[in-house]
C-alpha cells in the first residue's frame, strides 16, 4: 500500500514523522508525496497553540476528503493534538480510522497493525533510530531530548510530552555519525530546552560536551543547537561556541519578555537584569555572534508600562532575528486562570508595533553585513538560474533568511563557498563569489 505523510508543528515533531516514515518503509510500504496517490494518509499533529490546533483539525478534515474522492482507505492522526484531545476528536471526526497519542508511541506499530491486519513486526517507535530524512540532502535535525521540565505558566508542552527526558550521549553521537556518513554536512541539535540537556540523566547539563564530541566527526561541517534558555547559558557553553570553528556562532534564546513583573507571572527562571547581561556578554565574548529571540505580547496582566519596557528593550537590543507571538490561552495551563486577560485587539496592536520596529532593525543589521565575507553552503539554484541559493552560519533553515549568490561561475550544490555581501533584499543577502 502507498502511504503519504503530513508533518505539522515544530522540528521535534518532524523527527517523529521521519521515524514513522522509516517504520512504514521498513514494513515494505511505498512512501508517496501526493495525497491523491496515498491509500493511507498519516498526519502528525501539533497542539501547542490555538492556531496550530486549528491548522491540524483543518488538515485532517481536508485529508479526509480523499477517502471520499481519492484512493485513500485509512486516515491516521498522531502527535500532540491527539495526546490532549483524543476522546473529543474521536467523537467529532469519525473519518479518522486511528488516533495515536504521543504517549502511545511505544505501541505505534501494534496500533497500525490493529487497523491494517498486518503480521507482527518487532521493530517499533523506540526500538530504532532509523529515519527517512525529509529536509533535503545537506542538513538534518538531531533530537537530543524530549519533553520539558521548565513549567512556564503559558506552555502546554509539559502536559503533552511530559518532563524532559534526555537521550544518552553515546546514542546521539552514534546517530550523528550515521547522518555524517549519509552525507549530511550540518546537524541541528533540537529539544524544547537544549541547554538543560543531560540534567535528568547525568545530574548536570552536558550540552557543551555533546557539541564538542559531535564536532569531532570529520564529515560534519556545521553544528548548531536550538533552543537555549537564558538562565542555563553558562561560561563553559559560551567558550565552546567561541573556540570551536564547527559550531555556528548562533544562539536562539527565547526570552519571552523583559518586564520582571511579566516574567514572574510566566514562571520564567531569568529576569531583566540577567537577560541584558547575557546578551552583552555573548556579544563581547563571541565576535560575529548572531542572537535570535522570541517574545510574547499580551500575556495576562501585561500592563502598558510592561509592554513599553519590552518595546524599548527590543529597540535597544537590536536582535539579529526576532519572532513575536501573541499570548494564546491554552487548556490546563496555569496562565489560563490568571486574571487581567488582555483584549485581542490590544494583543494585535502590540504585536504589530514590535514587528514593525524589528523589521527596521533587521534591515539595518543586514546592511551592516555589506562588504563582509562568509562561508555559504550552496543548497539550490533559482528558477531563472541567475542565482545560487544557500545559507550562512547566520541562517537556520526554514526560519531565517537566505543567501543569493550571483551565478557568474558554475557551483556544485552541497559545497561551501566564500562569498562577499554586496546587497540585501528584505531578510536575504545578495552575494558574489570571492
KOLBA-296618 format. One record per residue (C-alpha): x, y, z; residue in three letters. Coordinates in steps of 0.5 Angstrom, whole numbers, padded with zeros to 4 digits, always signed. Each point is the difference from the previous one (the first is absolute). Example, Ala and Ser with C-alpha at 12.3 -4.5 7.8 and 13.67 -1.06 7.14 Angstrom:
<tivos>
+0025-0009+0016ALA +0002+0007-0002SER 
</tivos>
This chain:
<tivos>
+0000+0000+0000UNK +0002+0007-0001UNK +0001+0005+0006UNK +0000+0007+0000UNK +0002+0005+0006UNK -0001+0007+0002UNK +0004+0003+0006UNK -0003+0006+0004UNK +0004+0004+0005UNK +0007+0000+0002UNK +0006-0003-0002UNK +0000-0005+0006UNK -0007-0003-0003UNK +0004+0000-0007UNK +0005-0005+0003UNK -0006-0004+0003UNK -0003+0000-0007UNK +0006-0002-0003UNK +0001-0006+0005UNK -0008-0002-0002UNK +0002+0000-0008UNK +0006-0005+0002UNK -0004-0005+0003UNK -0005+0000-0005UNK +0005+0000-0005UNK +0004-0006+0004UNK -0007-0004-0001UNK +0000+0001-0007UNK -0005+0005-0001UNK +0001+0005-0006UNK +0001+0008+0002UNK -0003+0005-0004UNK +0000+0007+0000UNK -0007+0002-0003UNK -0006-0002+0004UNK -0005-0001-0006UNK +0005-0006-0001UNK +0000-0003+0007UNK -0004-0006+0003UNK +0002+0002+0007UNK +0001+0007+0002UNK +0004+0002+0007UNK -0001+0007+0003UNK +0005+0001+0005UNK -0004+0006+0004UNK +0002+0006+0004UNK -0004+0002+0006UNK +0005+0006+0003UNK -0004+0006-0001UNK -0007+0001-0003UNK +0002+0002-0007UNK +0004-0007+0000UNK -0007-0004+0002UNK -0004+0004-0005UNK +0005-0002-0005UNK +0001-0007+0002UNK -0008-0001+0000UNK -0001+0003-0007UNK +0006-0004-0003UNK -0004-0006+0003UNK -0006+0002-0003UNK +0003+0001-0007UNK +0003-0006+0000UNK -0006-0004+0002UNK -0003+0002-0007UNK +0005-0004-0003UNK -0004-0006+0003UNK -0006+0002-0004UNK +0003+0003-0006UNK +0007-0004-0001UNK +0004-0006+0001UNK +0000+0000+0008UNK -0002-0005+0004UNK +0002+0002+0007UNK +0002+0006+0004UNK +0004+0000+0006UNK +0002+0006+0004UNK +0005+0000+0005UNK +0004+0005+0005UNK -0001+0006+0005UNK -0007+0002-0002UNK -0002-0008+0000UNK +0003+0000+0007UNK -0004+0006+0003UNK -0007-0001-0003UNK +0000-0008-0003UNK -0007-0001+0003UNK -0003+0006-0002UNK +0003-0001-0007UNK -0003-0007-0001UNK -0007+0003+0001UNK +0001+0006-0005UNK +0004-0003-0005UNK -0002-0007-0002UNK +0003+0000-0006UNK +0007-0002+0003UNK +0001-0007+0001UNK +0005+0000+0005UNK +0003+0005+0005UNK +0006-0001+0003UNK +0002+0004+0006UNK +0007+0003+0002UNK +0001-0005+0006UNK -0002-0006-0004UNK +0006+0001-0005UNK +0003-0006+0004UNK -0006-0004-0004UNK +0000+0003-0006UNK +0000-0006-0005UNK -0004-0004+0004UNK -0006+0005-0001UNK +0002+0001-0007UNK -0001-0008-0001UNK -0007+0001+0004UNK -0003+0003-0006UNK +0004-0003-0006UNK +0000-0007+0003UNK +0008-0001-0002UNK +0004-0005+0004UNK +0004+0002+0006UNK +0007+0004-0001UNK +0004+0000+0006UNK +0003+0007-0002UNK -0004+0006+0003UNK +0001+0007+0001UNK +0005+0000+0006UNK +0004-0006-0003UNK +0003+0003-0006UNK +0004+0007-0001UNK -0002-0001-0008UNK -0003+0006-0003UNK -0001+0002-0007UNK +0003+0007+0000UNK -0005+0005-0003UNK +0004+0006+0000UNK +0004-0001-0006UNK +0007-0002-0001UNK +0004+0004+0004UNK -0003+0001+0007UNK -0003-0004+0005UNK -0004+0001+0007UNK +0003-0004+0005UNK -0005+0000+0006UNK +0004-0001+0007UNK -0005+0001+0005UNK -0008+0000+0000UNK -0005+0003+0005UNK +0001+0006+0004UNK +0001+0001+0008UNK +0000+0007+0000UNK -0007+0001+0001UNK -0001+0007-0003UNK -0008+0002+0002UNK -0002+0001-0007UNK +0003-0006-0003UNK -0004-0007-0001UNK +0007-0004-0002UNK +0001-0003+0007UNK -0008-0002+0000UNK +0001-0003-0007UNK +0007-0003+0000UNK +0002+0000+0007UNK +0006+0001+0004UNK +0007+0001-0004UNK +0003-0007-0002UNK +0007+0001-0003UNK +0003-0006-0005UNK +0006-0003+0002UNK +0006+0004-0002UNK +0003-0006-0004UNK -0006-0002-0004UNK -0001+0008-0002UNK +0008-0001-0002UNK -0002-0006-0004UNK -0006+0003-0004UNK +0005+0006-0001UNK +0005-0005-0003UNK -0005-0003-0004UNK -0003+0006-0003UNK +0007+0002-0002UNK +0001-0006-0004UNK -0006+0001-0004UNK +0003+0007-0002UNK -0004+0005+0005UNK +0005+0006+0001UNK -0004+0004+0005UNK -0003-0003+0006UNK -0005+0004+0004UNK -0001-0002+0007UNK -0007+0001+0003UNK -0004-0001+0006UNK -0005+0004+0004UNK +0006+0003+0004UNK +0007-0003-0003UNK +0003+0004+0006UNK -0003-0005+0005UNK +0003-0006-0004UNK +0002-0006+0005UNK -0002+0003+0006UNK -0005-0005+0001UNK +0005-0006-0001UNK +0006+0003+0002UNK -0001+0005+0005UNK +0002+0006-0004UNK +0000+0003-0007UNK +0004-0004-0005UNK -0001+0004-0006UNK +0007+0003+0000UNK +0003-0006+0000UNK -0005-0003-0005UNK +0001+0006-0005UNK +0008-0002+0001UNK -0001-0007-0002UNK -0004+0001-0006UNK +0004+0005-0003UNK +0006-0005+0000UNK -0004-0004-0005UNK +0004+0002-0006UNK -0005+0000-0006UNK -0005+0005+0004UNK +0002+0007-0001UNK -0005+0004+0004UNK -0003-0002+0006UNK -0006+0005+0004UNK -0005-0001+0005UNK -0007+0002+0002UNK -0002+0003+0005UNK +0004+0003+0005UNK -0004+0002+0006UNK +0004+0007+0003UNK +0001-0003+0007UNK +0003-0006-0002UNK +0006+0003-0005UNK +0006+0000+0004UNK +0007+0001-0001UNK +0002-0007-0002UNK -0005+0000-0005UNK +0002+0007-0003UNK +0007-0002+0000UNK -0001-0006-0004UNK -0004+0004-0005UNK +0005+0005+0000UNK +0006-0004-0001UNK -0003-0006-0005UNK +0000+0002-0007UNK -0005-0005-0002UNK -0005+0003+0005UNK -0004+0005-0003UNK +0000+0007+0004UNK -0007+0000+0000UNK -0005+0000+0007UNK -0007-0001-0001UNK -0002+0003+0007UNK -0008+0000+0002UNK +0000+0006+0005UNK -0008+0001-0001UNK +0000+0006+0004UNK +0005+0005+0003UNK -0005+0003+0006UNK +0002-0003+0006UNK -0008+0000+0002UNK -0002-0004-0006UNK +0006-0005+0000UNK -0002-0001+0007UNK -0007-0002-0002UNK +0002-0004-0005UNK +0005-0004+0005UNK +0006+0001-0004UNK +0006-0001+0003UNK +0004+0006-0002UNK -0001+0007+0001UNK +0001+0007-0004UNK +0007+0001+0003UNK +0003-0007-0001UNK -0003+0000-0007UNK +0003+0007-0002UNK +0007-0002+0003UNK +0000-0007-0004UNK -0001+0004-0007UNK +0005+0005+0002UNK +0005-0006+0002UNK -0002-0004-0007UNK +0002+0006-0004UNK +0006+0002+0004UNK +0003-0008+0000UNK -0002-0002-0007UNK +0002+0004-0006UNK -0006+0000-0005UNK -0005-0004+0004UNK -0007+0000-0002UNK -0005+0000+0005UNK -0008-0001-0001UNK -0005+0000+0005UNK -0008-0001+0000UNK -0004+0005+0004UNK -0007-0001+0002UNK -0005+0006+0001UNK -0007+0000+0003UNK +0002-0004+0006UNK -0006+0000+0006UNK +0002+0006+0004UNK +0005+0004-0005UNK -0002+0007+0001UNK +0002+0006-0005UNK +0006+0001+0004UNK +0003-0007+0000UNK -0001+0000-0008UNK +0003+0007+0000UNK +0006-0004+0003UNK +0000-0005-0005UNK +0000+0004-0006UNK +0005+0005+0003UNK +0005-0006+0001UNK -0002-0003-0007UNK +0002+0007-0003UNK +0007+0000+0004UNK +0002-0007+0000UNK -0001-0001-0008UNK +0000-0007+0000UNK +0002-0003-0007UNK -0006-0004+0000UNK -0007+0000+0004UNK -0006-0003+0000UNK -0006+0002+0003UNK -0006-0003+0003UNK -0007+0002+0003UNK -0002-0004+0006UNK -0005-0006-0001UNK -0004-0002+0006UNK +0002-0008+0000UNK -0005-0005+0003UNK +0003-0002+0007UNK +0006+0004+0001UNK +0000+0005+0006UNK +0000+0006-0004UNK -0007-0002-0003UNK -0002+0002+0007UNK +0003+0006+0001UNK -0003+0007+0001UNK +0000+0006-0005UNK +0000-0004-0006UNK +0002+0005-0006UNK -0005+0002-0005UNK +0001-0003-0007UNK +0001+0007-0003UNK +0005+0002+0005UNK +0004-0006-0002UNK +0000+0001-0007UNK +0002+0007+0000UNK +0006-0001+0005UNK +0002-0006-0005UNK +0000+0005-0006UNK +0004+0005+0004UNK +0005-0005+0002UNK +0000-0003-0007UNK +0001+0007-0004UNK +0006+0002+0004UNK +0003-0006+0000UNK -0001+0000-0008UNK +0004+0006+0000UNK +0006-0003+0005UNK +0000-0006-0004UNK +0001+0005-0007UNK +0006+0004+0004UNK +0003-0007+0003UNK +0001-0003-0007UNK +0002+0007-0003UNK +0006+0000+0004UNK +0002-0007-0003UNK +0001+0003-0007UNK +0008-0001-0001UNK +0000-0006+0005UNK +0003-0007-0003UNK -0004-0006+0003UNK +0000-0007-0002UNK -0006-0002-0003UNK -0003-0007-0001UNK -0003-0001-0007UNK -0006-0003+0000UNK -0004+0001-0006UNK -0001+0005-0007UNK -0005+0005-0001UNK -0005-0002-0005UNK +0003+0005-0005UNK +0007-0003+0001UNK +0002+0007+0002UNK +0002-0001+0007UNK +0002-0006+0004UNK -0003+0000+0007UNK +0003-0002+0006UNK +0001+0002+0008UNK +0005+0002+0004UNK +0001-0001+0007UNK -0005+0005+0002UNK -0006-0003-0003UNK -0004-0006+0003UNK -0004-0004-0006UNK -0007+0002-0001UNK +0001+0005+0006UNK +0005+0006-0002UNK +0002+0003-0007UNK +0004-0003-0006UNK +0006+0002-0004UNK -0001+0001-0007UNK +0007-0001-0004UNK +0000+0003-0007UNK +0002-0005-0005UNK +0006+0002-0003UNK +0003-0007+0000UNK -0002-0007+0001UNK -0001-0002+0007UNK -0001-0007+0003UNK -0007-0001+0004UNK +0003-0002+0007UNK +0006+0003+0000UNK +0003+0006+0005UNK +0002+0006-0004UNK +0003+0007+0003UNK -0005+0006-0002UNK +0000+0007+0001UNK -0006+0004+0001UNK -0002+0005-0005UNK -0007+0002+0001UNK -0006-0002+0004UNK -0007-0002-0001UNK -0005+0000+0006UNK +0002-0005+0004UNK +0005-0003-0005UNK +0007+0001-0002UNK +0003+0001-0007UNK +0007-0002-0001UNK +0006-0001-0005UNK +0005-0006+0000UNK +0006+0003+0003UNK 
</tivos>
